[in-house]
Amino acid sequence: MLLARVLGTVVATQKHRKFDGAKLLLVQPVNVDDTPRGATLLAVDSVGAGVHERVLIVLEGRAAGEALGRKGTPVDAAIVGIVDTVDLHE
Amino acid sequence: MQLAIVIGDVVATRKDEQLFGVKLMILQPIGADGAPFGKTLIAVDAVGAGVGETVFFVRGKEASFPFHPVEVPADAGIVGIVDRWDVEEDAVSGPRQAERR
């Protein structure tokens, strides 16, 4: 799993039917110090995350499909939590 | 998933049987600002996307799910055509302080 920052929303009318009703958010994976890490991704949201929030994402098909609660959805990323705090002991 | 622009297609007459009838498109992934990000790749198309359209695609074996029960040997697949996306530009660096006049 990775931390990510929610950047915005995506609207797509024509999509695979398994996505119907799913919320798609643009997220930027971040390091623990909140610096960007790699490419911007689209993730399905099953926890009600909003723009600016720091979230926990899974980047794996089976886990993302389970988070969405639909088997056989062609999905590879999902938001599975909204982060309250991160404590790092160095 | 990632955003991408469809920049072309690939035609292959001799190919795996499970790929017969499947469109192969060339994608350029883009970032939240719409600028190219990363390398181009080839994806199977499950939604009828055309060249020039902005789409989102899935990586991994899930790319073959839309073709179930046919097991398409693909590692990337277009699963949606993007109408628009809305980004708050300061979302990564945190909310900007309101400007004082």
N, CA and C atoms of all chains as a GROMACS GRO file, in nm:
protein
  573
    1MET      N    1   0.084  -0.120   0.000
    1MET     CA    2   0.000   0.000   0.000
    1MET      C    3   0.088   0.124   0.000
    2LEU      N    4   0.029   0.232  -0.042
    2LEU     CA    5   0.102   0.358  -0.051
    2LEU      C    6   0.016   0.471   0.004
    3LEU      N    7   0.085   0.575   0.048
    3LEU     CA    8   0.014   0.698   0.080
    3LEU      C    9  -0.006   0.776  -0.048
    4ALA      N   10  -0.114   0.851  -0.056
    4ALA     CA   11  -0.138   0.934  -0.175
    4ALA      C   12  -0.219   1.056  -0.136
    5ARG      N   13  -0.209   1.156  -0.219
    5ARG     CA   14  -0.287   1.278  -0.198
    5ARG      C   15  -0.394   1.285  -0.308
    6VAL      N   16  -0.517   1.313  -0.270
    6VAL     CA   17  -0.624   1.322  -0.370
    6VAL      C   18  -0.614   1.456  -0.442
    7LEU      N   19  -0.602   1.450  -0.576
    7LEU     CA   20  -0.587   1.571  -0.658
    7LEU      C   21  -0.719   1.620  -0.714
    8GLY      N   22  -0.806   1.529  -0.750
    8GLY     CA   23  -0.930   1.571  -0.816
    8GLY      C   24  -1.014   1.453  -0.860
    9THR      N   25  -1.115   1.486  -0.941
    9THR     CA   26  -1.212   1.386  -0.983
    9THR      C   27  -1.204   1.362  -1.134
   10VAL      N   28  -1.251   1.248  -1.177
   10VAL     CA   29  -1.253   1.213  -1.319
   10VAL      C   30  -1.395   1.176  -1.358
   11VAL      N   31  -1.440   1.229  -1.471
   11VAL     CA   32  -1.573   1.195  -1.521
   11VAL      C   33  -1.556   1.119  -1.652
   12ALA      N   34  -1.615   1.001  -1.658
   12ALA     CA   35  -1.608   0.918  -1.779
   12ALA      C   36  -1.743   0.852  -1.798
   13THR      N   37  -1.815   0.893  -1.902
   13THR     CA   38  -1.947   0.836  -1.927
   13THR      C   39  -1.934   0.697  -1.987
   14GLN      N   40  -1.847   0.686  -2.085
   14GLN     CA   41  -1.830   0.559  -2.155
   14GLN      C   42  -1.719   0.480  -2.088
   15LYS      N   43  -1.758   0.380  -2.012
   15LYS     CA   44  -1.658   0.300  -1.941
   15LYS      C   45  -1.711   0.158  -1.926
   16HIS      N   46  -1.623   0.070  -1.886
   16HIS     CA   47  -1.665  -0.068  -1.866
   16HIS      C   48  -1.777  -0.072  -1.762
   17ARG      N   49  -1.881  -0.156  -1.790
   17ARG     CA   50  -2.003  -0.151  -1.709
   17ARG      C   51  -1.977  -0.178  -1.561
   18LYS      N   52  -1.870  -0.250  -1.529
   18LYS     CA   53  -1.842  -0.279  -1.388
   18LYS      C   54  -1.804  -0.154  -1.310
   19PHE      N   55  -1.774  -0.045  -1.381
   19PHE     CA   56  -1.738   0.080  -1.314
   19PHE      C   57  -1.860   0.165  -1.282
   20ASP      N   58  -1.978   0.123  -1.330
   20ASP     CA   59  -2.097   0.207  -1.310
   20ASP      C   60  -2.119   0.237  -1.162
   21GLY      N   61  -2.132   0.364  -1.131
   21GLY     CA   62  -2.156   0.405  -0.993
   21GLY      C   63  -2.030   0.417  -0.909
   22ALA      N   64  -1.917   0.372  -0.962
   22ALA     CA   65  -1.792   0.384  -0.885
   22ALA      C   66  -1.737   0.525  -0.894
   23LYS      N   67  -1.680   0.574  -0.786
   23LYS     CA   68  -1.620   0.707  -0.786
   23LYS      C   69  -1.473   0.694  -0.823
   24LEU      N   70  -1.431   0.771  -0.923
   24LEU     CA   71  -1.293   0.768  -0.968
   24LEU      C   72  -1.222   0.895  -0.925
   25LEU      N   73  -1.112   0.880  -0.855
   25LEU     CA   74  -1.037   0.997  -0.811
   25LEU      C   75  -0.895   0.993  -0.868
   26LEU      N   76  -0.844   1.112  -0.901
   26LEU     CA   77  -0.704   1.124  -0.941
   26LEU      C   78  -0.622   1.140  -0.814
   27VAL      N   79  -0.522   1.055  -0.799
   27VAL     CA   80  -0.440   1.062  -0.679
   27VAL      C   81  -0.292   1.070  -0.717
   28GLN      N   82  -0.217   1.140  -0.635
   28GLN     CA   83  -0.072   1.147  -0.653
   28GLN      C   84  -0.007   1.069  -0.539
   29PRO      N   85   0.053   0.954  -0.567
   29PRO     CA   86   0.125   0.884  -0.460
   29PRO      C   87   0.232   0.976  -0.400
   30VAL      N   88   0.247   0.970  -0.268
   30VAL     CA   89   0.345   1.055  -0.200
   30VAL      C   90   0.430   0.971  -0.106
   31ASN      N   91   0.548   1.025  -0.074
   31ASN     CA   92   0.634   0.965   0.027
   31ASN      C   93   0.583   1.007   0.164
   32VAL      N   94   0.645   0.952   0.270
   32VAL     CA   95   0.597   0.987   0.404
   32VAL      C   96   0.614   1.137   0.433
   33ASP      N   97   0.709   1.203   0.363
   33ASP     CA   98   0.726   1.347   0.384
   33ASP      C   99   0.637   1.428   0.290
   34ASP      N  100   0.542   1.360   0.223
   34ASP     CA  101   0.442   1.427   0.140
   34ASP      C  102   0.495   1.475   0.006
   35THR      N  103   0.616   1.433  -0.032
   35THR     CA  104   0.666   1.469  -0.164
   35THR      C  105   0.612   1.371  -0.268
   36PRO      N  106   0.584   1.419  -0.392
   36PRO     CA  107   0.528   1.332  -0.495
   36PRO      C  108   0.619   1.214  -0.526
   37ARG      N  109   0.558   1.104  -0.563
   37ARG     CA  110   0.631   0.980  -0.589
   37ARG      C  111   0.570   0.914  -0.711
   38GLY      N  112   0.634   0.929  -0.826
   38GLY     CA  113   0.587   0.862  -0.947
   38GLY      C  114   0.467   0.929  -1.012
   39ALA      N  115   0.404   0.853  -1.100
   39ALA     CA  116   0.298   0.905  -1.185
   39ALA      C  117   0.167   0.925  -1.109
   40THR      N  118   0.087   1.019  -1.158
   40THR     CA  119  -0.049   1.036  -1.108
   40THR      C  120  -0.133   0.915  -1.148
   41LEU      N  121  -0.218   0.868  -1.058
   41LEU     CA  122  -0.297   0.749  -1.084
   41LEU      C  123  -0.445   0.776  -1.067
   42LEU      N  124  -0.526   0.689  -1.126
   42LEU     CA  125  -0.670   0.690  -1.101
   42LEU      C  126  -0.701   0.574  -1.007
   43ALA      N  127  -0.777   0.604  -0.904
   43ALA     CA  128  -0.815   0.499  -0.809
   43ALA      C  129  -0.965   0.505  -0.786
   44VAL      N  130  -1.026   0.388  -0.765
   44VAL     CA  131  -1.167   0.388  -0.727
   44VAL      C  132  -1.174   0.415  -0.577
   45ASP      N  133  -1.277   0.486  -0.537
   45ASP     CA  134  -1.288   0.527  -0.398
   45ASP      C  135  -1.405   0.455  -0.332
   46SER      N  136  -1.375   0.380  -0.227
   46SER     CA  137  -1.483   0.310  -0.158
   46SER      C  138  -1.499   0.361  -0.015
   47VAL      N  139  -1.428   0.468   0.020
   47VAL     CA  140  -1.435   0.517   0.159
   47VAL      C  141  -1.484   0.662   0.168
   48GLY      N  142  -1.514   0.725   0.056
   48GLY     CA  143  -1.565   0.862   0.060
   48GLY      C  144  -1.458   0.968   0.078
   49ALA      N  145  -1.345   0.952   0.010
   49ALA     CA  146  -1.236   1.049   0.021
   49ALA      C  147  -1.267   1.174  -0.061
   50GLY      N  148  -1.204   1.285  -0.023
   50GLY     CA  149  -1.224   1.410  -0.094
   50GLY      C  150  -1.092   1.472  -0.136
   51VAL      N  151  -1.100   1.575  -0.221
   51VAL     CA  152  -0.981   1.643  -0.270
   51VAL      C  153  -0.904   1.700  -0.152
   52HIS      N  154  -0.770   1.694  -0.160
   52HIS     CA  155  -0.675   1.742  -0.060
   52HIS      C  156  -0.645   1.638   0.048
   53GLU      N  157  -0.731   1.536   0.061
   53GLU     CA  158  -0.709   1.443   0.172
   53GLU      C  159  -0.594   1.347   0.142
   54ARG      N  160  -0.528   1.306   0.250
   54ARG     CA  161  -0.423   1.205   0.235
   54ARG      C  162  -0.487   1.069   0.258
   55VAL      N  163  -0.461   0.977   0.167
   55VAL     CA  164  -0.532   0.849   0.169
   55VAL      C  165  -0.434   0.734   0.159
   56LEU      N  166  -0.487   0.616   0.188
   56LEU     CA  167  -0.412   0.492   0.175
   56LEU      C  168  -0.465   0.421   0.051
   57ILE      N  169  -0.376   0.385  -0.042
   57ILE     CA  170  -0.421   0.318  -0.164
   57ILE      C  171  -0.356   0.180  -0.176
   58VAL      N  172  -0.430   0.089  -0.239
   58VAL     CA  173  -0.372  -0.040  -0.278
   58VAL      C  174  -0.348  -0.036  -0.428
   59LEU      N  175  -0.235  -0.091  -0.471
   59LEU     CA  176  -0.201  -0.094  -0.613
   59LEU      C  177  -0.190  -0.239  -0.659
   60GLU      N  178  -0.300  -0.306  -0.657
   60GLU     CA  179  -0.301  -0.448  -0.696
   60GLU      C  180  -0.444  -0.483  -0.730
   61GLY      N  181  -0.460  -0.560  -0.837
   61GLY     CA  182  -0.593  -0.583  -0.890
   61GLY      C  183  -0.690  -0.652  -0.796
   62ARG      N  184  -0.647  -0.762  -0.735
   62ARG     CA  185  -0.740  -0.838  -0.651
   62ARG      C  186  -0.784  -0.754  -0.531
   63ALA      N  187  -0.687  -0.688  -0.468
   63ALA     CA  188  -0.720  -0.606  -0.351
   63ALA      C  189  -0.813  -0.491  -0.388
   64ALA      N  190  -0.785  -0.430  -0.502
   64ALA     CA  191  -0.868  -0.317  -0.545
   64ALA      C  192  -1.010  -0.362  -0.577
   65GLY      N  193  -1.022  -0.478  -0.640
   65GLY     CA  194  -1.154  -0.533  -0.671
   65GLY      C  195  -1.232  -0.564  -0.545
   66GLU      N  196  -1.162  -0.615  -0.443
   66GLU     CA  197  -1.229  -0.646  -0.317
   66GLU      C  198  -1.273  -0.518  -0.246
   67ALA      N  199  -1.190  -0.415  -0.256
   67ALA     CA  200  -1.226  -0.288  -0.193
   67ALA      C  201  -1.353  -0.232  -0.257
   68LEU      N  202  -1.363  -0.251  -0.387
   68LEU     CA  203  -1.480  -0.202  -0.459
   68LEU      C  204  -1.601  -0.292  -0.434
   69GLY      N  205  -1.575  -0.416  -0.394
   69GLY     CA  206  -1.683  -0.509  -0.364
   69GLY      C  207  -1.745  -0.572  -0.486
   70ARG      N  208  -1.674  -0.570  -0.599
   70ARG     CA  209  -1.726  -0.630  -0.722
   70ARG      C  210  -1.620  -0.720  -0.783
   71LYS      N  211  -1.655  -0.844  -0.798
   71LYS     CA  212  -1.560  -0.937  -0.860
   71LYS      C  213  -1.553  -0.909  -1.010
   72GLY      N  214  -1.435  -0.930  -1.066
   72GLY     CA  215  -1.420  -0.920  -1.210
   72GLY      C  216  -1.417  -0.779  -1.264
   73THR      N  217  -1.398  -0.679  -1.177
   73THR     CA  218  -1.385  -0.542  -1.225
   73THR      C  219  -1.241  -0.519  -1.272
   74PRO      N  220  -1.224  -0.462  -1.392
   74PRO     CA  221  -1.088  -0.436  -1.441
   74PRO      C  222  -1.027  -0.315  -1.373
   75VAL      N  223  -0.984  -0.333  -1.250
   75VAL     CA  224  -0.936  -0.223  -1.168
   75VAL      C  225  -0.802  -0.262  -1.108
   76ASP      N  226  -0.710  -0.165  -1.092
   76ASP     CA  227  -0.580  -0.200  -1.033
   76ASP      C  228  -0.540  -0.107  -0.919
   77ALA      N  229  -0.627  -0.013  -0.882
   77ALA     CA  230  -0.593   0.079  -0.772
   77ALA      C  231  -0.721   0.120  -0.701
   78ALA      N  232  -0.715   0.123  -0.568
   78ALA     CA  233  -0.832   0.164  -0.491
   78ALA      C  234  -0.789   0.237  -0.364
   79ILE      N  235  -0.872   0.334  -0.326
   79ILE     CA  236  -0.850   0.402  -0.199
   79ILE      C  237  -0.916   0.320  -0.091
   80VAL      N  238  -0.840   0.281   0.010
   80VAL     CA  239  -0.896   0.193   0.114
   80VAL      C  240  -0.898   0.260   0.252
   81GLY      N  241  -0.848   0.384   0.261
   81GLY     CA  242  -0.852   0.451   0.390
   81GLY      C  243  -0.819   0.598   0.378
   82ILE      N  244  -0.869   0.676   0.473
   82ILE     CA  245  -0.833   0.817   0.480
   82ILE      C  246  -0.739   0.832   0.599
   83VAL      N  247  -0.620   0.887   0.574
   83VAL     CA  248  -0.516   0.891   0.676
   83VAL      C  249  -0.541   1.005   0.774
   84ASP      N  250  -0.543   0.973   0.902
   84ASP     CA  251  -0.553   1.078   1.004
   84ASP      C  252  -0.414   1.131   1.035
   85THR      N  253  -0.326   1.042   1.078
   85THR     CA  254  -0.190   1.084   1.112
   85THR      C  255  -0.091   0.978   1.067
   86VAL      N  256   0.032   1.022   1.045
   86VAL     CA  257   0.143   0.930   1.019
   86VAL      C  258   0.253   0.964   1.118
   87ASP      N  259   0.292   0.869   1.199
   87ASP     CA  260   0.402   0.891   1.294
   87ASP      C  261   0.523   0.814   1.246
   88LEU      N  262   0.633   0.885   1.229
   88LEU     CA  263   0.755   0.821   1.180
   88LEU      C  264   0.863   0.838   1.285
   89HIS      N  265   0.916   0.728   1.338
   89HIS     CA  266   1.023   0.735   1.438
   89HIS      C  267   1.154   0.704   1.370
   90GLU      N  268   1.239   0.805   1.355
   90GLU     CA  269   1.364   0.786   1.283
   90GLU      C  270   1.479   0.757   1.377
   91MET      N  271  -0.508   0.260  -1.216
   91MET     CA  272  -0.535   0.308  -1.350
   91MET      C  273  -0.458   0.438  -1.373
   92GLN      N  274  -0.444   0.476  -1.499
   92GLN     CA  275  -0.377   0.600  -1.534
   92GLN      C  276  -0.451   0.667  -1.650
   93LEU      N  277  -0.438   0.797  -1.657
   93LEU     CA  278  -0.489   0.869  -1.773
   93LEU      C  279  -0.391   0.852  -1.887
   94ALA      N  280  -0.442   0.853  -2.011
   94ALA     CA  281  -0.355   0.843  -2.128
   94ALA      C  282  -0.427   0.899  -2.248
   95ILE      N  283  -0.347   0.935  -2.349
   95ILE     CA  284  -0.402   0.974  -2.478
   95ILE      C  285  -0.374   0.862  -2.577
   96VAL      N  286  -0.476   0.830  -2.657
   96VAL     CA  287  -0.458   0.728  -2.761
   96VAL      C  288  -0.386   0.795  -2.878
   97ILE      N  289  -0.266   0.749  -2.908
   97ILE     CA  290  -0.188   0.814  -3.013
   97ILE      C  291  -0.173   0.727  -3.138
   98GLY      N  292  -0.231   0.608  -3.136
   98GLY     CA  293  -0.221   0.526  -3.256
   98GLY      C  294  -0.275   0.386  -3.231
   99ASP      N  295  -0.262   0.301  -3.331
   99ASP     CA  296  -0.304   0.163  -3.310
   99ASP      C  297  -0.204   0.070  -3.374
  100VAL      N  298  -0.217  -0.057  -3.340
  100VAL     CA  299  -0.125  -0.158  -3.390
  100VAL      C  300  -0.206  -0.265  -3.461
  101VAL      N  301  -0.163  -0.303  -3.580
  101VAL     CA  302  -0.229  -0.412  -3.652
  101VAL      C  303  -0.133  -0.530  -3.657
  102ALA      N  304  -0.182  -0.647  -3.616
  102ALA     CA  305  -0.100  -0.767  -3.620
  102ALA      C  306  -0.189  -0.879  -3.671
  103THR      N  307  -0.154  -0.932  -3.788
  103THR     CA  308  -0.238  -1.036  -3.848
  103THR      C  309  -0.213  -1.170  -3.780
  104ARG      N  310  -0.087  -1.199  -3.761
  104ARG     CA  311  -0.054  -1.326  -3.693
  104ARG      C  312  -0.037  -1.297  -3.546
  105LYS      N  313  -0.126  -1.353  -3.466
  105LYS     CA  314  -0.119  -1.327  -3.323
  105LYS      C  315  -0.187  -1.439  -3.247
  106ASP      N  316  -0.176  -1.434  -3.116
  106ASP     CA  317  -0.243  -1.531  -3.029
  106ASP      C  318  -0.391  -1.534  -3.064
  107GLU      N  319  -0.449  -1.654  -3.068
  107GLU     CA  320  -0.591  -1.668  -3.105
  107GLU      C  321  -0.683  -1.585  -3.017
  108GLN      N  322  -0.647  -1.573  -2.891
  108GLN     CA  323  -0.733  -1.501  -2.796
  108GLN      C  324  -0.732  -1.351  -2.824
  109LEU      N  325  -0.640  -1.308  -2.911
  109LEU     CA  326  -0.633  -1.164  -2.945
  109LEU      C  327  -0.711  -1.132  -3.072
  110PHE      N  328  -0.768  -1.236  -3.137
  110PHE     CA  329  -0.843  -1.209  -3.259
  110PHE      C  330  -0.962  -1.117  -3.228
  111GLY      N  331  -0.978  -1.013  -3.309
  111GLY     CA  332  -1.090  -0.922  -3.291
  111GLY      C  333  -1.070  -0.818  -3.184
  112VAL      N  334  -0.956  -0.820  -3.118
  112VAL     CA  335  -0.930  -0.723  -3.012
  112VAL      C  336  -0.847  -0.609  -3.069
  113LYS      N  337  -0.891  -0.484  -3.042
  113LYS     CA  338  -0.817  -0.368  -3.090
  113LYS      C  339  -0.697  -0.342  -3.002
  114LEU      N  340  -0.584  -0.312  -3.064
  114LEU     CA  341  -0.462  -0.280  -2.990
  114LEU      C  342  -0.430  -0.133  -3.013
  115MET      N  343  -0.426  -0.056  -2.907
  115MET     CA  344  -0.403   0.087  -2.920
  115MET      C  345  -0.271   0.127  -2.854
  116ILE      N  346  -0.209   0.231  -2.911
  116ILE     CA  347  -0.085   0.285  -2.852
  116ILE      C  348  -0.123   0.400  -2.760
  117LEU      N  349  -0.079   0.393  -2.637
  117LEU     CA  350  -0.114   0.494  -2.537
  117LEU      C  351   0.008   0.573  -2.492
  118GLN      N  352  -0.013   0.703  -2.472
  118GLN     CA  353   0.085   0.786  -2.405
  118GLN      C  354   0.025   0.827  -2.272
  119PRO      N  355   0.074   0.771  -2.161
  119PRO     CA  356   0.022   0.812  -2.030
  119PRO      C  357   0.046   0.962  -2.007
  120ILE      N  358  -0.047   1.026  -1.938
  120ILE     CA  359  -0.033   1.168  -1.908
  120ILE      C  360  -0.053   1.189  -1.758
  121GLY      N  361  -0.001   1.303  -1.710
  121GLY     CA  362  -0.017   1.338  -1.570
  121GLY      C  363  -0.144   1.420  -1.550
  122ALA      N  364  -0.163   1.466  -1.427
  122ALA     CA  365  -0.283   1.542  -1.393
  122ALA      C  366  -0.289   1.674  -1.470
  123ASP      N  367  -0.172   1.723  -1.519
  123ASP     CA  368  -0.168   1.848  -1.595
  123ASP      C  369  -0.188   1.824  -1.744
  124GLY      N  370  -0.209   1.699  -1.783
  124GLY     CA  371  -0.231   1.668  -1.923
  124GLY      C  372  -0.104   1.648  -2.002
  125ALA      N  373   0.012   1.669  -1.940
  125ALA     CA  374   0.139   1.654  -2.011
  125ALA      C  375   0.182   1.506  -2.011
  126PRO      N  376   0.251   1.462  -2.118
  126PRO     CA  377   0.298   1.324  -2.123
  126PRO      C  378   0.382   1.290  -2.000
  127PHE      N  379   0.362   1.170  -1.948
  127PHE     CA  380   0.437   1.125  -1.832
  127PHE      C  381   0.470   0.978  -1.852
  128GLY      N  382   0.596   0.948  -1.869
  128GLY     CA  383   0.636   0.808  -1.885
  128GLY      C  384   0.631   0.760  -2.028
  129LYS      N  385   0.655   0.631  -2.045
  129LYS     CA  386   0.672   0.572  -2.177
  129LYS      C  387   0.540   0.529  -2.238
  130THR      N  388   0.538   0.527  -2.372
  130THR     CA  389   0.419   0.478  -2.442
  130THR      C  390   0.408   0.326  -2.422
  131LEU      N  391   0.287   0.277  -2.438
  131LEU     CA  392   0.263   0.133  -2.425
  131LEU      C  393   0.146   0.094  -2.514
  132ILE      N  394   0.127  -0.035  -2.530
  132ILE     CA  395   0.018  -0.086  -2.612
  132ILE      C  396  -0.084  -0.154  -2.521
  133ALA      N  397  -0.211  -0.120  -2.542
  133ALA     CA  398  -0.317  -0.171  -2.456
  133ALA      C  399  -0.429  -0.228  -2.541
  134VAL      N  400  -0.498  -0.331  -2.489
  134VAL     CA  401  -0.620  -0.380  -2.556
  134VAL      C  402  -0.732  -0.283  -2.522
  135ASP      N  403  -0.829  -0.275  -2.613
  135ASP     CA  404  -0.936  -0.176  -2.596
  135ASP      C  405  -1.069  -0.245  -2.567
  136ALA      N  406  -1.129  -0.210  -2.453
  136ALA     CA  407  -1.257  -0.273  -2.415
  136ALA      C  408  -1.375  -0.177  -2.426
  137VAL      N  409  -1.351  -0.054  -2.471
  137VAL     CA  410  -1.460   0.045  -2.470
  137VAL      C  411  -1.480   0.117  -2.603
  138GLY      N  412  -1.404   0.081  -2.706
  138GLY     CA  413  -1.422   0.146  -2.835
  138GLY      C  414  -1.358   0.284  -2.844
  139ALA      N  415  -1.239   0.297  -2.791
  139ALA     CA  416  -1.169   0.426  -2.793
  139ALA      C  417  -1.109   0.451  -2.930
  140GLY      N  418  -1.092   0.579  -2.963
  140GLY     CA  419  -1.033   0.616  -3.090
  140GLY      C  420  -0.909   0.700  -3.071
  141VAL      N  421  -0.832   0.714  -3.180
  141VAL     CA  422  -0.709   0.793  -3.174
  141VAL      C  423  -0.743   0.938  -3.138
  142GLY      N  424  -0.667   0.996  -3.048
  142GLY     CA  425  -0.687   1.134  -3.006
  142GLY      C  426  -0.769   1.147  -2.879
  143GLU      N  427  -0.836   1.037  -2.838
  143GLU     CA  428  -0.920   1.047  -2.718
  143GLU      C  429  -0.838   1.029  -2.590
  144THR      N  430  -0.888   1.092  -2.484
  144THR     CA  431  -0.828   1.072  -2.352
  144THR      C  432  -0.902   0.956  -2.286
  145VAL      N  433  -0.827   0.862  -2.236
  145VAL     CA  434  -0.886   0.741  -2.179
  145VAL      C  435  -0.822   0.711  -2.043
  146PHE      N  436  -0.877   0.613  -1.973
  146PHE     CA  437  -0.802   0.558  -1.862
  146PHE      C  438  -0.787   0.408  -1.882
  147PHE      N  439  -0.671   0.359  -1.837
  147PHE     CA  440  -0.640   0.218  -1.862
  147PHE      C  441  -0.593   0.152  -1.734
  148VAL      N  442  -0.611   0.020  -1.732
  148VAL     CA  443  -0.573  -0.060  -1.616
  148VAL      C  444  -0.452  -0.143  -1.653
  149ARG      N  445  -0.363  -0.161  -1.556
  149ARG     CA  446  -0.246  -0.246  -1.579
  149ARG      C  447  -0.265  -0.380  -1.510
  150GLY      N  448  -0.197  -0.481  -1.564
  150GLY     CA  449  -0.200  -0.613  -1.499
  150GLY      C  450  -0.301  -0.706  -1.562
  151LYS      N  451  -0.319  -0.820  -1.500
  151LYS     CA  452  -0.405  -0.922  -1.560
  151LYS      C  453  -0.550  -0.876  -1.564
  152GLU      N  454  -0.585  -0.775  -1.483
  152GLU     CA  455  -0.722  -0.723  -1.484
  152GLU      C  456  -0.759  -0.665  -1.620
  153ALA      N  457  -0.660  -0.634  -1.704
  153ALA     CA  458  -0.686  -0.582  -1.838
  153ALA      C  459  -0.768  -0.680  -1.920
  154SER      N  460  -0.761  -0.809  -1.887
  154SER     CA  461  -0.833  -0.910  -1.965
  154SER      C  462  -0.974  -0.933  -1.914
  155PHE      N  463  -1.010  -0.878  -1.798
  155PHE     CA  464  -1.142  -0.903  -1.739
  155PHE      C  465  -1.259  -0.867  -1.830
  156PRO      N  466  -1.253  -0.753  -1.903
  156PRO     CA  467  -1.368  -0.719  -1.987
  156PRO      C  468  -1.396  -0.822  -2.096
  157PHE      N  469  -1.298  -0.908  -2.128
  157PHE     CA  470  -1.316  -1.005  -2.237
  157PHE      C  471  -1.357  -1.142  -2.184
  158HIS      N  472  -1.380  -1.152  -2.055
  158HIS     CA  473  -1.420  -1.277  -1.991
  158HIS      C  474  -1.538  -1.340  -2.068
  159PRO      N  475  -1.543  -1.470  -2.094
  159PRO     CA  476  -1.452  -1.574  -2.047
  159PRO      C  477  -1.328  -1.595  -2.133
  160VAL      N  478  -1.312  -1.519  -2.241
  160VAL     CA  479  -1.190  -1.531  -2.321
  160VAL      C  480  -1.074  -1.477  -2.238
  161GLU      N  481  -0.966  -1.553  -2.231
  161GLU     CA  482  -0.851  -1.508  -2.153
  161GLU      C  483  -0.749  -1.442  -2.245
  162VAL      N  484  -0.769  -1.313  -2.265
  162VAL     CA  485  -0.684  -1.235  -2.354
  162VAL      C  486  -0.547  -1.215  -2.289
  163PRO      N  487  -0.440  -1.249  -2.360
  163PRO     CA  488  -0.307  -1.229  -2.303
  163PRO      C  489  -0.265  -1.083  -2.312
  164ALA      N  490  -0.308  -1.003  -2.213
  164ALA     CA  491  -0.278  -0.860  -2.216
  164ALA      C  492  -0.234  -0.815  -2.077
  165ASP      N  493  -0.149  -0.712  -2.074
  165ASP     CA  494  -0.106  -0.658  -1.945
  165ASP      C  495  -0.148  -0.512  -1.928
  166ALA      N  496  -0.223  -0.460  -2.024
  166ALA     CA  497  -0.277  -0.324  -2.013
  166ALA      C  498  -0.403  -0.317  -2.096
  167GLY      N  499  -0.506  -0.248  -2.045
  167GLY     CA  500  -0.631  -0.240  -2.119
  167GLY      C  501  -0.704  -0.110  -2.094
  168ILE      N  502  -0.760  -0.053  -2.203
  168ILE     CA  503  -0.841   0.069  -2.190
  168ILE      C  504  -0.976   0.030  -2.134
  169VAL      N  505  -1.020   0.093  -2.024
  169VAL     CA  506  -1.148   0.057  -1.962
  169VAL      C  507  -1.243   0.175  -1.952
  170GLY      N  508  -1.202   0.294  -1.996
  170GLY     CA  509  -1.294   0.407  -1.993
  170GLY      C  510  -1.246   0.522  -2.080
  171ILE      N  511  -1.344   0.598  -2.132
  171ILE     CA  512  -1.312   0.718  -2.209
  171ILE      C  513  -1.343   0.838  -2.120
  172VAL      N  514  -1.247   0.925  -2.104
  172VAL     CA  515  -1.260   1.035  -2.008
  172VAL      C  516  -1.332   1.154  -2.072
  173ASP      N  517  -1.440   1.200  -2.009
  173ASP     CA  518  -1.507   1.322  -2.055
  173ASP      C  519  -1.428   1.443  -2.009
  174ARG      N  520  -1.396   1.444  -1.881
  174ARG     CA  521  -1.316   1.554  -1.826
  174ARG      C  522  -1.261   1.513  -1.691
  175TRP      N  523  -1.160   1.586  -1.647
  175TRP     CA  524  -1.114   1.564  -1.510
  175TRP      C  525  -1.086   1.699  -1.448
  176ASP      N  526  -1.110   1.707  -1.319
  176ASP     CA  527  -1.096   1.833  -1.247
  176ASP      C  528  -0.991   1.816  -1.138
  177VAL      N  529  -0.894   1.905  -1.139
  177VAL     CA  530  -0.783   1.896  -1.044
  177VAL      C  531  -0.767   2.028  -0.973
  178GLU      N  532  -0.746   2.022  -0.842
  178GLU     CA  533  -0.706   2.143  -0.772
  178GLU      C  534  -0.555   2.144  -0.773
  179GLU      N  535  -0.498   2.243  -0.841
  179GLU     CA  536  -0.355   2.241  -0.869
  179GLU      C  537  -0.268   2.239  -0.745
  180ASP      N  538  -0.321   2.293  -0.636
  180ASP     CA  539  -0.238   2.300  -0.515
  180ASP      C  540  -0.261   2.178  -0.424
  181ALA      N  541  -0.330   2.077  -0.478
  181ALA     CA  542  -0.368   1.965  -0.391
  181ALA      C  543  -0.247   1.890  -0.334
  182VAL      N  544  -0.139   1.883  -0.412
  182VAL     CA  545  -0.023   1.808  -0.363
  182VAL      C  546   0.053   1.886  -0.257
  183SER      N  547   0.074   2.016  -0.282
  183SER     CA  548   0.155   2.094  -0.190
  183SER      C  549   0.073   2.147  -0.073
  184GLY      N  550  -0.056   2.116  -0.070
  184GLY     CA  551  -0.140   2.162   0.039
  184GLY      C  552  -0.209   2.291   0.000
  185PRO      N  553  -0.318   2.325   0.068
  185PRO     CA  554  -0.393   2.445   0.033
  185PRO      C  555  -0.304   2.569   0.041
  186ARG      N  556  -0.315   2.651  -0.061
  186ARG     CA  557  -0.237   2.775  -0.063
  186ARG      C  558  -0.296   2.874   0.037
  187GLN      N  559  -0.210   2.950   0.096
  187GLN     CA  560  -0.259   3.054   0.186
  187GLN      C  561  -0.336   3.157   0.104
  188ALA      N  562  -0.446   3.203   0.157
  188ALA     CA  563  -0.523   3.306   0.088
  188ALA      C  564  -0.436   3.432   0.075
  189GLU      N  565  -0.439   3.487  -0.048
  189GLU     CA  566  -0.357   3.606  -0.069
  189GLU      C  567  -0.416   3.726   0.003
  190ARG      N  568  -0.328   3.801   0.067
  190ARG     CA  569  -0.376   3.921   0.136
  190ARG      C  570  -0.349   4.042   0.050
  191ARG      N  571  -0.444   4.129   0.043
  191ARG     CA  572  -0.427   4.247  -0.040
  191ARG      C  573  -0.399   4.368   0.046
   0.00000   0.00000   0.00000
